[in-house]
């Protein structure tokens, strides 16, 4: 990856996060009637989530590189990703159940998990069309697992109970940033020679 592409990666993700936050925040306020704050606060929230997404994406690339080095067998690598995926989804279900079952809104929170799984599959399918069939599981794993891992610290606060609208705002904004990065990764990392051949 060139310095130019690293700069594009960084600033484009921040821009996507800012725009996504404004659109998602405005949409949630219009649909639910709740106020998430001023547009400046929503914009800053989007930038913060984009920065978290950037750090998470970098950590994922390092993690993936290490795992591929430790597990040379593709089947073992696939099994590990699937096991981690089930662990993270199970943890999110448990978190929602513990925090919101007493309020009777647990089932409403389950829709968030369904959103992650369905949209993660959609993004993975798009990635396959752009690259190859082997990209499905890593893309699905990244969009679902890393979005959850990046969002949980802000959702699991003991002092403040997060409203359903804020949780949707957090999850969707981070998901969009992650989807943007994983869909553009092959463009940012391919060599100029290969790009000219494909053109």
Contact map, one row per residue, 1 for C-alpha under 8 A:
1110110000000000000000000000000000000000000000000000000000000000000000000000000000000000000000000000000000000000000000000000000000000000000000000000000000000000000000000000000000000000000111100000000
1111110000000000000000000000000000000000000000000000000000000000000000000000000000000000000000000000000000000000000000000000000000000000000000000000000000000000000000000000000000000000000110000000000
1111111000000000000000000000000000000000000000000000000000000000000000000000000000000000000000000000000000000000000000000000000000000000000000000000000000000000000000000000000000000000000000000000000
0111111100000000000000000000000000000000000000000000000000000000000000000000000000000000000000000000000000000000000000000000000000000000000000000000000000000000000000000000000000000000000000000000000
1111111110000000000000000000000000000000000000000000000000000000000000000000000000000000000000000000000000000000000000000000000000000000000000000000000000000000000000000000000000000000000110000000000
1111111111000000000000000000000000000000000000000000000000000000000000000000000000000000000000000000000000000000000000000000000000000000000000000000000000000000000000000000000000000000000100000000000
0011111111100000000000000000000000000000000000000000000000000000000000000000000000000000000000000000000000000000000000000000000000000000000000000000000000000000000000000000000000000000000000000000000
0001111111110000000000000000000000000000000000000000000000000000000000000000000000000000000000000000000000000000000000000000000000000000000000000000000000000000000000000000000000000000000000000000000
0000111111111000000000000000000000000000000000000000000000000000000000000000000000000000000000000000000000000000000000000000000000000000000000000000000000000000000000000000000000001000000100000000000
0000011111111100000000000000000000000000000000000000010000000000000000000000000000000000000000000000000000000000000000000000000000000000000000000000000000000000000000000000000000000000000000000000000
0000001111111110000000000000000000000000000000000000000000000000000000000000000000000000000000000000000000000000000000000000000000000000000000000000000000000000000000000000000000000000000000000000000
0000000111111111000000000000000000000000000000000000000000000000000000000000000000000000000000000000000000000000000000000000000000000000000000000000000000000000000000000000000000000000000000000000000
0000000011111111100000000000000000000000000000000100010000000000000000000000000000000000000000000000000000000000000000000000000000000000000000000000000000000000000000000000000010011000000000000000000
0000000001111111110000000000000000000000000001100110000000000000000000000000000000000000000000000000000000000000000000000000000000000000000000000000000000000000000000000000000000000000000000000000000
0000000000111111111000000000000000000000000000100000000000000000000000000000000000000000000000000000000000000000000000000000000000000000000000000000000000000000000000000000000000000000000000000000000
0000000000011111111100000000000000000000000000000100000000000000000000000000000000000000000000000000000000000000000000000000000000000000000000000000000000000000000000000000000110010000000000000000000
0000000000001111111110000000000000000000000001101100000000000000000000000000000000000000000000000000000000000000000000000000000000000000000000000000000000000000000000000000110110000000000000000000000
0000000000000111111111000000000000000000001111100100000000000000000000000000000000000000000000000000000000000000000000000000000000000000000000000000000000000000000000000000000000000000000000000000000
0000000000000011111111100000000000000000001001000000000000000000000000000000000000000000000000000000000000000000000000000000000000000000000000000000000000000000000000000000000000000000000000000000000
0000000000000001111111110000000000000000000001000000000000000000000000000000000000000000000000000000000000000000000000000000000000000000000000000000000000000000000000000000100100000000000000000000000
0000000000000000111111111000000000000000011011000000000000000000000000000000000000000000000000000000000000000000000000000000000000000000000000000000000000000000000000001000100000000000000000000000000
0000000000000000011111111100000000000010011001000000000000000000000000000000000000000000000000000000000000000000000000000000000000000000000000000000000000000000000000000000000000000000000000000000000
0000000000000000001111111110000000000000000000000000000000000000000000000000000000000000000000000000000000000000000000000000000000000000000000000000000000000000000000000000000000000000000000000000000
0000000000000000000111111111000000000000000000000000000000000000000000000000000000000000000000000000000000000000000000000000000000000000000000000000000000000000000000001001100000000000000000000000000
0000000000000000000011111111100000010000010000000000000000000000000000000000000000000000000000000000000000000000000000000000000000000000000000000000000000000000000000001000000000000000000000000000000
0000000000000000000001111111110000000000000000000000000000000000000000000000000000000000000000000000000000000000000000000000000000000000000000000000000000000000000000000000000000000000000000000000000
0000000000000000000000111111111000000000000000000000000000000000000000000000000000000000000000000000000000000000000000000000000000000000000000000000000000000000000000000000000000000000000000000000000
0000000000000000000000011111111111000000000000000000000000000000000000000000000000000000000000000000000000000000000000000000000000000000000000000000000000000000000010001000000000000000000000000000000
0000000000000000000000001111111111110000000000000000000000000000000000000000000000000000000000000000000000000000000000000000000000000000000000000000000000000000000000000000000000000000000000000000000
0000000000000000000000000111111111000000000000000000000000000000000000000000000000000000000000000000000000000000000000000000000000000000000000000000000000000000000000000000000000000000000000000000000
0000000000000000000000000011111110000000000000000000000000000000000000000000000000000000000000000000000000000000000000000000000000000000000000000000000000000000000000000000000000000000000000000000000
0000000000000000000000000001111111000000000000000000000000000000000000000000000000000000000000000000000000000000000000000000000000000000000000000000000000000000000010000000000000000000000000000000000
0000000000000000000000000001111111100000000000000000000000000000000000000000000000000000000000000000000000000000000000000000000000000000000000000000000000000000000000000000000000000000000000000000000
0000000000000000000000000001110111110000000000000000000000000000000000000000000000000000000000000000000000000000000000000000000000000000000000000000000000000000000010000000000000000000000000000000000
0000000000000000000000000000100011111000000000000000000000000000000000000000000000000000000000000000000000000000000000000000000000000000000000000000000000000000000000000000000000000000000000000000000
0000000000000000000000001000100001111100010000000000000000000000000000000000000000000000000000000000000000000000000000000000000000000000000000000000000000000000000001000000000000000000000000000000000
0000000000000000000000000000000000111111110000000000000000000000000000000000000000000000000000000000000000000000000000000000000000000000000000000000000000000000000000000000000000000000000000000000000
0000000000000000000000000000000000011111110000000000000000000000000000000000000000000000000000000000000000000000000000000000000000000000000000000000000000000000000000000000000000000000000000000000000
0000000000000000000001000000000000001111111000000000000000000000000000000000000000000000000000000000000000000000000000000000000000000000000000000000000000000000000000000000000000000000000000000000000
0000000000000000000000000000000000001111111100000000000000000000000000000000000000000000000000000000000000000000000000000000000000000000000000000000000000000000000000000000000000000000000000000000000
0000000000000000000000000000000000001111111110000000000000000000000000000000000000000000000000000000000000000000000000000000000000000000000000000000000000000000000000000000000000000000000000000000000
0000000000000000000011001000000000011111111111000000000000000000000000000000000000000000000000000000000000000000000000000000000000000000000000000000000000000000000000000000000000000000000000000000000
0000000000000000011011000000000000000011111111100000000000000000000000000000000000000000000000000000000000000000000000000000000000000000000000000000000000000000000000000000000000000000000000000000000
0000000000000000010000000000000000000001111111110000000000000000000000000000000000000000000000000000000000000000000000000000000000000000000000000000000000000000000000000000000000000000000000000000000
0000000000000000010010000000000000000000111111111000000000000000000000000000000000000000000000000000000000000000000000000000000000000000000000000000000000000000000000000000000000000000000000000000000
0000000000000100111111000000000000000000011111111100000000000000000000000000000000000000000000000000000000000000000000000000000000000000000000000000000000000000000000000000100000000000000000000000000
0000000000000110110000000000000000000000001111111110000000000000000000000000000000000000000000000000000000000000000000000000000000000000000000000000000000000000000000000000000000000000000000000000000
0000000000000000000000000000000000000000000111111111000000000000000000000000000000000000000000000000000000000000000000000000000000000000000000000000000000000000000000000000000000000000000000000000000
0000000000000000100000000000000000000000000011111111100000000000000000000000000000000000000000000000000000000000000000000000000000000000000000000000000000000000000000000100110000000000000000000000000
0000000000001101110000000000000000000000000001111111110000000000000000000000000000000000000000000000000000000000000000000000000000000000000000000000000000000000000000000000110010000000000000000000000
0000000000000100000000000000000000000000000000111111111000000000000000000000000000000000000000000000000000000000000000000000000000000000000000000000000000000000000000000000000000000000000000000000000
0000000000000000000000000000000000000000000000011111111100000000000000000000000000000000000000000000000000000000000000000000000000000000000000000000010000000000000000000000010000000000000000000000000
0000000000000000000000000000000000000000000000001111111110000000000000000000000000000000000000000000000000000000000000000000000000000000000000000010010000000000000000000000010011000000000000000000000
0000000001001000000000000000000000000000000000000111111111000000000000000000000000000000000000000000000000000000000000000000000000000000000000000000000000000000000000000000000001000000000000000000000
0000000000000000000000000000000000000000000000000011111111100000000000000000000000000000000000000000000000000000000000000000000000000000000000000000000000000000000000000000000000000000000000000000000
0000000000000000000000000000000000000000000000000001111111110000000000000000000000000000000000000000000000000000000000000000000000000000000000000100010000000000000000000000000000000000000000000000000
0000000000000000000000000000000000000000000000000000111111111000000000000000000000000000000000000000000000000000000000000000000000000000000000000100000000000000000000000000000001001000000000000000000
0000000000000000000000000000000000000000000000000000011111111100000000000000000000000000000000000000000000000000000000000000000000000000000000000000000000000000000000000000000000000000000000000000000
0000000000000000000000000000000000000000000000000000001111111110000000000000000000000000000000000000000000000000000000000000000000000000000000000000000000000000000000000000000000000000000000000000000
0000000000000000000000000000000000000000000000000000000111111111000000000000000000000000000000000000000000000000000000000000000000000000000001000100000000000000000000000000000000000000000000000000000
0000000000000000000000000000000000000000000000000000000011111111100000000000000000000000000000000000000000000000000000000000000000000000000000000000000000000000000000000000000000000000000000000000000
0000000000000000000000000000000000000000000000000000000001111111110000000000000000000000000000000000000000000000000000000000000000000000000000000000000000000000000000000000000000000000000000000000000
0000000000000000000000000000000000000000000000000000000000111111111000000000000000000000000000000000000000000000000000000000000000000000000000000000000000000000000000000000000000000000000000000000000
0000000000000000000000000000000000000000000000000000000000011111111100000000000000000000000000000000000000000000000000000000000000000000000000000000000000000000000000000000000000000000000000000000000
0000000000000000000000000000000000000000000000000000000000001111111110000000000000000000000000000000000000000000000000000000000000000000000000000000000000000000000000000000000000000000000000000000000
0000000000000000000000000000000000000000000000000000000000000111111111000000000000000000000000000000000000000000000000000000000000000000000000000000000000000000000000000000000000000000000000000000000
0000000000000000000000000000000000000000000000000000000000000011111111100000100000000000000000000000000000000000000000000000000000000000000000000000000000000000000000000000000000000000000000000000000
0000000000000000000000000000000000000000000000000000000000000001111111110000100000000000000000000000000000000000000000000000000000000000000000000000000000000000000000000000000000000000000000000000000
0000000000000000000000000000000000000000000000000000000000000000111111110000000000000000000000000000000000000000000000000000000000000000000000000000000000000000000000000000000000000000000000000000000
0000000000000000000000000000000000000000000000000000000000000000011111110000000000000000000000000000000000000000000000000000000000000000000000000000000000000000000000000000000000000000000000000000000
0000000000000000000000000000000000000000000000000000000000000000001111111101100000000000000000000000000000000000000000000000000000000000000000000000000000000000000000000000000000000000000000000000000
0000000000000000000000000000000000000000000000000000000000000000000111111101100000000000000000000000000000000000000000000000000000000000000000000000000000000000000000000000000000000000000000000000000
0000000000000000000000000000000000000000000000000000000000000000000000111111100000000000000000000000000000000000000000000000000000000000000000000000000000000000000000000000000000000000000000000000000
0000000000000000000000000000000000000000000000000000000000000000000000111111110000000000000000000000000000000000000000000000000000000000000000000000000000000000000000000000000000000000000000000000000
0000000000000000000000000000000000000000000000000000000000000000000000001111111000000000000000000000000000000000000000000000000000000000000000000000000000000000000000000000000000000000000000000000000
0000000000000000000000000000000000000000000000000000000000000000000000111111111100000000000000000000000000000000000000000000000000000000000000000000000000000000000000000000000000000000000000000000000
0000000000000000000000000000000000000000000000000000000000000000001100111111111110000000000000000000000000000000000000000000000000000000000000000000000000000000000000000000000000000000000000000000000
0000000000000000000000000000000000000000000000000000000000000000000000000111111111000000000000000000000000000000000000000000000000000000100000000000000000000000000000000000000000000000000000000000000
0000000000000000000000000000000000000000000000000000000000000000000000000011111111100000000000000000000000000000000000000000000000000000000000000000000000000000000000000000000000000000000000000000000
0000000000000000000000000000000000000000000000000000000000000000000000000001111111110000000000000000000000000000000000000000000000000000000000000000000000000000000000000000000000000000000000000000000
0000000000000000000000000000000000000000000000000000000000000000000000000000111111111000000000000000000000000000000000000000000000000000010010000000000000000000000000000000000000000000000000000000000
0000000000000000000000000000000000000000000000000000000000000000000000000000011111111100000000000000000000000000000000000000000000000000000010000000000000000000000000000000000000000000000000000000000
0000000000000000000000000000000000000000000000000000000000000000000000000000001111111110000000000000000000000000000000000000000000000000000000000000000000000000000000000000000000000000000000000000000
0000000000000000000000000000000000000000000000000000000000000000000000000000000111111111000000000000000000000000000000000000000000000000000000001000000000000000000000000000000000000000000000000000000
0000000000000000000000000000000000000000000000000000000000000000000000000000000011111111100000000000000000000000000000000000000000000000000010011000000000000000000000000000000000000000000000000000000
0000000000000000000000000000000000000000000000000000000000000000000000000000000001111111110000000000000000000000000000000000000000000000000000000000000000000000000000000000000000000000000000000000000
0000000000000000000000000000000000000000000000000000000000000000000000000000000000111111111000000000000000000000000000000000000000000000000000000000000000000000000000000000000000000000000000000000000
0000000000000000000000000000000000000000000000000000000000000000000000000000000000011111111100000000000000000000000000000000000000000000000000001001100000000000000000000000000000000000000000000000000
0000000000000000000000000000000000000000000000000000000000000000000000000000000000001111111110000000000000000000100000000000000000000000000000001001000000000000000000000000000000000000000000000000000
0000000000000000000000000000000000000000000000000000000000000000000000000000000000000111111111000000000000000000000000000000000000000000000000000000000000000000000000000000000000000000000000000000000
0000000000000000000000000000000000000000000000000000000000000000000000000000000000000011111111100000000000000000000000000000000000000000000000000000000000000000000000000000000000000000000000000000000
0000000000000000000000000000000000000000000000000000000000000000000000000000000000000001111111110000000000000000100000000000000000000000000000000001000100000000000000000000000000000000000000000000000
0000000000000000000000000000000000000000000000000000000000000000000000000000000000000000111111111000000000000100100000000000000000000000000000000000000000000000000000000000000000000000000000000000000
0000000000000000000000000000000000000000000000000000000000000000000000000000000000000000011111111100000000000000000000000000000000000000000000000000000000000000000000000000000000000000000000000000000
0000000000000000000000000000000000000000000000000000000000000000000000000000000000000000001111111110000000000000000000000000000000000000000000000000000000010000000000000000000000000000000000000000000
0000000000000000000000000000000000000000000000000000000000000000000000000000000000000000000111111111100001001100000000000000000000000000000000000000000000000000000000000000000000000000000000000000000
0000000000000000000000000000000000000000000000000000000000000000000000000000000000000000000011111111100001000000000000000000000000000000000000000000000000000000000000000000000000000000000000000000000
0000000000000000000000000000000000000000000000000000000000000000000000000000000000000000000001111111110000000000000000000000000000000000000000000000000000000000000000000000000000000000000000000000000
0000000000000000000000000000000000000000000000000000000000000000000000000000000000000000000000111111110000000000000000000000000000000000000000000000000000000000000000000000000000000000000000000000000
0000000000000000000000000000000000000000000000000000000000000000000000000000000000000000000000011111111111000000000000000000000000000000000000000000000000000000000000000000000000000000000000000000000
0000000000000000000000000000000000000000000000000000000000000000000000000000000000000000000000011111111111000000000000000000000000000000000000000000000000000000000000000000000000000000000000000000000
0000000000000000000000000000000000000000000000000000000000000000000000000000000000000000000000000111111110000000000000000000000000000000000000000000000000000000000000000000000000000000000000000000000
0000000000000000000000000000000000000000000000000000000000000000000000000000000000000000000000000001111111000000000000000000000000000000000000000000000000000000000000000000000000000000000000000000000
0000000000000000000000000000000000000000000000000000000000000000000000000000000000000000000000000001111111100000000000000000000000000000000000000000000000000000000000000000000000000000000000000000000
0000000000000000000000000000000000000000000000000000000000000000000000000000000000000000000000000001111111111000000000000000000000000000000000000000000000000000000000000000000000000000000000000000000
0000000000000000000000000000000000000000000000000000000000000000000000000000000000000000000000011001101111111100000000000000000000000000000000000000000000000000000000000000000000000000000000000000000
0000000000000000000000000000000000000000000000000000000000000000000000000000000000000000000000000000000111111110000000000000000000000000000000000000000000000000000000000000000000000000000000000000000
0000000000000000000000000000000000000000000000000000000000000000000000000000000000000000000000000000000011111111000000000000000000000000000000000000000000000000000000000000000000000000000000000000000
0000000000000000000000000000000000000000000000000000000000000000000000000000000000000000000000010000000011111111100000000000000000000000000000000000000000000000000100000000000000000000000000000000000
0000000000000000000000000000000000000000000000000000000000000000000000000000000000000000000010010000000001111111110000000000000000000000000000000000000000000000000000000000000000000000000000000000000
0000000000000000000000000000000000000000000000000000000000000000000000000000000000000000000000000000000000111111111000000000000000000000000000000000000000000000000000000000000000000000000000000000000
0000000000000000000000000000000000000000000000000000000000000000000000000000000000000000000000000000000000011111111100000000000000000000000000000000000000000000000000010010000000000000000000000000000
0000000000000000000000000000000000000000000000000000000000000000000000000000000000000000100110000000000000001111111110000000000000000000000000000000000000000000000000000000000000000000000000000000000
0000000000000000000000000000000000000000000000000000000000000000000000000000000000000000000000000000000000000111111111000000000000000000000000000000000000000000000000000000000000000000000000000000000
0000000000000000000000000000000000000000000000000000000000000000000000000000000000000000000000000000000000000011111111110000000000000000000000000000000000000000000000000000000000000000000000000000000
0000000000000000000000000000000000000000000000000000000000000000000000000000000000000000000000000000000000000001111111110000000000000000000000110000000000000000000000000000001000000000000000000000000
0000000000000000000000000000000000000000000000000000000000000000000000000000000000000000000000000000000000000000111111111000000000000000000000010000000000000000000000000000000000000000000000000000000
0000000000000000000000000000000000000000000000000000000000000000000000000000000000000000000000000000000000000000011111111100000000000000000000000000000000000000000000000000000000000000000000000000000
0000000000000000000000000000000000000000000000000000000000000000000000000000000000000000000000000000000000000000001111111110000000000000000000000000000000000000000000000000000000000000000000000000000
0000000000000000000000000000000000000000000000000000000000000000000000000000000000000000000000000000000000000000001111111111000000000000001110110000000000000000000000000000000000000000000000000000000
0000000000000000000000000000000000000000000000000000000000000000000000000000000000000000000000000000000000000000000011111111100000000000000100000000000000000000000000000000000000000000000000000000000
0000000000000000000000000000000000000000000000000000000000000000000000000000000000000000000000000000000000000000000001111111110000000000000000000000000000000000000000000000000000000000000000000000000
0000000000000000000000000000000000000000000000000000000000000000000000000000000000000000000000000000000000000000000000111111111000000000001100100000000000000000000000000000000000100010000000000000000
0000000000000000000000000000000000000000000000000000000000000000000000000000000000000000000000000000000000000000000000011111111100000011101100000000000000000000000000000000000000000000000000000000000
0000000000000000000000000000000000000000000000000000000000000000000000000000000000000000000000000000000000000000000000001111111110000001000000000000000000000000000000000000000000000000000000000000000
0000000000000000000000000000000000000000000000000000000000000000000000000000000000000000000000000000000000000000000000000111111111000000000000000000000000000000000000000000000000000010000000000000000
0000000000000000000000000000000000000000000000000000000000000000000000000000000000000000000000000000000000000000000000000011111111110011001000000000000000000000000000000000000000000110000000000000000
0000000000000000000000000000000000000000000000000000000000000000000000000000000000000000000000000000000000000000000000000001111111111111000000000000000000000000000000000000000000000000000000000000000
0000000000000000000000000000000000000000000000000000000000000000000000000000000000000000000000000000000000000000000000000000111111111000000000000000000000000000000000000000000000000000000000000000000
0000000000000000000000000000000000000000000000000000000000000000000000000000000000000000000000000000000000000000000000000000011111110000000000000000000000000000000000000000000000000000000000000000000
0000000000000000000000000000000000000000000000000000000000000000000000000000000000000000000000000000000000000000000000000000001111111010000000000000000000000000000000000000000000000000010000000000000
0000000000000000000000000000000000000000000000000000000000000000000000000000000000000000000000000000000000000000000000000000001111111110000000000000000000000000000000000000000000000000000000000000000
0000000000000000000000000000000000000000000000000000000000000000000000000000000000000000000000000000000000000000000000000000000110111111000000000000000000000000000000000000000000000000000000000000000
0000000000000000000000000000000000000000000000000000000000000000000000000000000000000000000000000000000000000000000000000000000100011111110000000000000000000000000000000000000000000000000000000000000
0000000000000000000000000000000000000000000000000000000000000000000000000000000000000000000000000000000000000000000000000001001100111111111000000000000000000000000000000000000000000000000000000000000
0000000000000000000000000000000000000000000000000000000000000000000000000000000000000000000000000000000000000000000000000001101100001111111100000000000000000000000000000000000000000000000000000000000
0000000000000000000000000000000000000000000000000000000000000000000000000000010000000000000000000000000000000000000000000001000000000111111110000000000000000000000000000000000000000000000000000000000
0000000000000000000000000000000000000000000000000000000000000000000000000000000010000000000000000000000000000000000000000000000000000111111111000000000000000000000000000000000000000000000000000000000
0000000000000000000000000000000000000000000000000000000000000000000000000000000000000000000000000000000000000000000000010011001000000011111111100000000000000000000000000000000000000100000000000000000
0000000000000000000000000000000000000000000000000000000000000000000000000000000000000000000000000000000000000000000000011011000000000001111111110000000000000000000000000000000000000000000000000000000
0000000000000000000000000000000000000000000000000000000000000000000000000000000011001000000000000000000000000000000000010000000000000000111111111100000000000000000000000000000000000000000000000000000
0000000000000000000000000000000000000000000000000000000000010000000000000000000000000000000000000000000000000000000000000000000000000000011111111110000000000000000000000000000001000100000000000000000
0000000000000000000000000000000000000000000000000000000000000000000000000000000000000000000000000000000000000000000100010010000000000000001111111110000000000000000000000000001001100000000000000000000
0000000000000000000000000000000000000000000000000000000000000000000000000000000000001000000000000000000000000000000110010000000000000000000111111111000000000000000000000000001000000000000000000000000
0000000000000000000000000000000000000000000000000000000000000000000000000000000000011001100000000000000000000000000000000000000000000000000011111111100000000000000000000000000000000000000000000000000
0000000000000000000000000000000000000000000000000000000110010000000000000000000000000000000000000000000000000000000000000000000000000000000011111111110000000000000000000000000001000000000000000000000
0000000000000000000000000000000000000000000000000000100000000000000000000000000000000000000000000000000000000000000000000000000000000000000001111111111000000000000000000010011001000000000000000000000
0000000000000000000000000000000000000000000000000000000000000000000000000000000000000001100100000000000000000000000000000000000000000000000000011111111100000000000000000010000000000000000000000000000
0000000000000000000000000000000000000000000000000000000000000000000000000000000000000001000000000000000000000000000000000000000000000000000000001111111110000000000000000000000000000000000000000000000
0000000000000000000000000000000000000000000000000001100100000000000000000000000000000000000000000000000000000000000000000000000000000000000000000111111110000000000000000000010000000000000000000000000
0000000000000000000000000000000000000000000000000000000000000000000000000000000000000000000000000000000000000000000000000000000000000000000000000011111111100000000000000110010000000000000000000000000
0000000000000000000000000000000000000000000000000000000000000000000000000000000000000000000100000000000000000000000000000000000000000000000000000001111111110000000000000000000000000000000000000000000
0000000000000000000000000000000000000000000000000000000000000000000000000000000000000000000000000000000000000000000000000000000000000000000000000000111111111000000000000000000000000000000000000000000
0000000000000000000000000000000000000000000000000000000000000000000000000000000000000000000000000000000000000000000000000000000000000000000000000000001111111000000000000000000000000000000000000000000
0000000000000000000000000000000000000000000000000000000000000000000000000000000000000000000000000000000000000000000000000000000000000000000000000000001111111000010000100000000000000000000000000000000
0000000000000000000000000000000000000000000000000000000000000000000000000000000000000000000000100000000000000000000000000000000000000000000000000000000111111100000000000000000000000000000000000000000
0000000000000000000000000000000000000000000000000000000000000000000000000000000000000000000000000000000000000000000000000000000000000000000000000000000011111111110000000000000000000000000000000000000
0000000000000000000000000000000000000000000000000000000000000000000000000000000000000000000000000000000000000000000000000000000000000000000000000000000000011111100000000000000000000000000000000000000
0000000000000000000000000000000000000000000000000000000000000000000000000000000000000000000000000000000000000000000000000000000000000000000000000000000000001111100000000000000000000000000000000000000
0000000000000000000000000000000000000000000000000000000000000000000000000000000000000000000000000000000000000000000000000000000000000000000000000000000000001111110000000000000000000000000000000000000
0000000000000000000000000000000000000000000000000000000000000000000000000000000000000000000000000000000000000000000000000000000000000000000000000000000000001111111000000000000000000000000000000000000
0000000000000000000000000000000000000000000000000000000000000000000000000000000000000000000000000000000000000000000000000000000000000000000000000000000000101001111101100000000000000000000000000000000
0000000000000000000000000000000000000000000000000000000000000000000000000000000000000000000000000000000000000000000000000000000000000000000000000000000000000000111111100000000000000000000000000000000
0000000000000000000000000000000000000000000000000000000000000000000000000000000000000000000000000000000000001000000000000000000000000000000000000000000000000000011111110000000000000000000000000000000
0000000000000000000000000001000101000000000000000000000000000000000000000000000000000000000000000000000000000000000000000000000000000000000000000000000000000000001111111000000000000000000000000000000
0000000000000000000000000000000000010000000000000000000000000000000000000000000000000000000000000000000000000000000000000000000000000000000000000000000000000000011111111100000000000000000000000000000
0000000000000000000000000000000000000000000000000000000000000000000000000000000000000000000000000000000000000000000000000000000000000000000000000000000000100000011111111110000000000000000000000000000
0000000000000000000000000000000000000000000000000000000000000000000000000000000000000000000000000000000000000001000000000000000000000000000000000000000000000000000111111111000000000000000000000000000
0000000000000000000010011001000000000000000000000000000000000000000000000000000000000000000000000000000000000000000000000000000000000000000000000000000000000000000011111111100000000000000000000000000
0000000000000000000000000000000000000000000000001000000000000000000000000000000000000000000000000000000000000000000000000000000000000000000000000000001000000000000001111111110000000000000000000000000
0000000000000000000000000000000000000000000000000000000000000000000000000000000000000000000000000000000000000001000000000000000000000000000000000011001000000000000000111111111000000000000000000000000
0000000000000000000000010000000000000000000000000000000000000000000000000000000000000000000000000000000000000000000000000000000000000000000000000000000000000000000000011111111100000000000000000000000
0000000000000000100110010000000000000000000001001100000000000000000000000000000000000000000000000000000000000000000000000000000000000000000000000000000000000000000000001111111110000000000000000000000
0000000000000000100000000000000000000000000000001101100000000000000000000000000000000000000000000000000000000000000000000000000000000000000000000010011000000000000000000111111111000000000000000000000
0000000000000000000000000000000000000000000000000000000000000000000000000000000000000000000000000000000000000000000100000000000000000000000000110010000000000000000000000011111111100000000000000000000
0000000000000001100100000000000000000000000000000000000000000000000000000000000000000000000000000000000000000000000000000000000000000000000000000000000000000000000000000001111111110000000000000000000
0000000000001001100000000000000000000000000000000100100000000000000000000000000000000000000000000000000000000000000000000000000000000000000000000000000000000000000000000000111111111000000000000000000
0000000000000000000000000000000000000000000000000000110010000000000000000000000000000000000000000000000000000000000000000000000000000000000001100110000000000000000000000000011111111100000000000000000
0000000000000000000000000000000000000000000000000000000000000000000000000000000000000000000000000000000000000000000000000010000000000000000000100000000000000000000000000000001111111110000000000000000
0000000000001001000000000000000000000000000000000000000000000000000000000000000000000000000000000000000000000000000000000000000000000000000000000000000000000000000000000000000111111111000000000000000
0000000010001000000000000000000000000000000000000000000010000000000000000000000000000000000000000000000000000000000000000000000000000000000000000000000000000000000000000000000011111111100000000000000
0000000000000000000000000000000000000000000000000000000000000000000000000000000000000000000000000000000000000000000000000000001000000000001001000000000000000000000000000000000001111111110000000000000
0000000000000000000000000000000000000000000000000000000000000000000000000000000000000000000000000000000000000000000000000010011000000000000000000000000000000000000000000000000000111111110000000000000
0000000000000000000000000000000000000000000000000000000000000000000000000000000000000000000000000000000000000000000000000000000000000000000000000000000000000000000000000000000000011111111100000000000
0000000000000000000000000000000000000000000000000000000000000000000000000000000000000000000000000000000000000000000000000000000000000000000000000000000000000000000000000000000000001111111110000000000
0000000000000000000000000000000000000000000000000000000000000000000000000000000000000000000000000000000000000000000000000000000000100000000000000000000000000000000000000000000000000111111111000000000
0000000000000000000000000000000000000000000000000000000000000000000000000000000000000000000000000000000000000000000000000000000000000000000000000000000000000000000000000000000000000001111111000000000
1100110010000000000000000000000000000000000000000000000000000000000000000000000000000000000000000000000000000000000000000000000000000000000000000000000000000000000000000000000000000001111111000000000
1100100000000000000000000000000000000000000000000000000000000000000000000000000000000000000000000000000000000000000000000000000000000000000000000000000000000000000000000000000000000000111111100000000
1000000000000000000000000000000000000000000000000000000000000000000000000000000000000000000000000000000000000000000000000000000000000000000000000000000000000000000000000000000000000000011111110110000
1000000000000000000000000000000000000000000000000000000000000000000000000000000000000000000000000000000000000000000000000000000000000000000000000000000000000000000000000000000000000000000011111110000
0000000000000000000000000000000000000000000000000000000000000000000000000000000000000000000000000000000000000000000000000000000000000000000000000000000000000000000000000000000000000000000001111111000
0000000000000000000000000000000000000000000000000000000000000000000000000000000000000000000000000000000000000000000000000000000000000000000000000000000000000000000000000000000000000000000000111111100
0000000000000000000000000000000000000000000000000000000000000000000000000000000000000000000000000000000000000000000000000000000000000000000000000000000000000000000000000000000000000000000001111111110
0000000000000000000000000000000000000000000000000000000000000000000000000000000000000000000000000000000000000000000000000000000000000000000000000000000000000000000000000000000000000000000001111111111
0000000000000000000000000000000000000000000000000000000000000000000000000000000000000000000000000000000000000000000000000000000000000000000000000000000000000000000000000000000000000000000000011111111
0000000000000000000000000000000000000000000000000000000000000000000000000000000000000000000000000000000000000000000000000000000000000000000000000000000000000000000000000000000000000000000000001111111
0000000000000000000000000000000000000000000000000000000000000000000000000000000000000000000000000000000000000000000000000000000000000000000000000000000000000000000000000000000000000000000000000111111
0000000000000000000000000000000000000000000000000000000000000000000000000000000000000000000000000000000000000000000000000000000000000000000000000000000000000000000000000000000000000000000000000011111
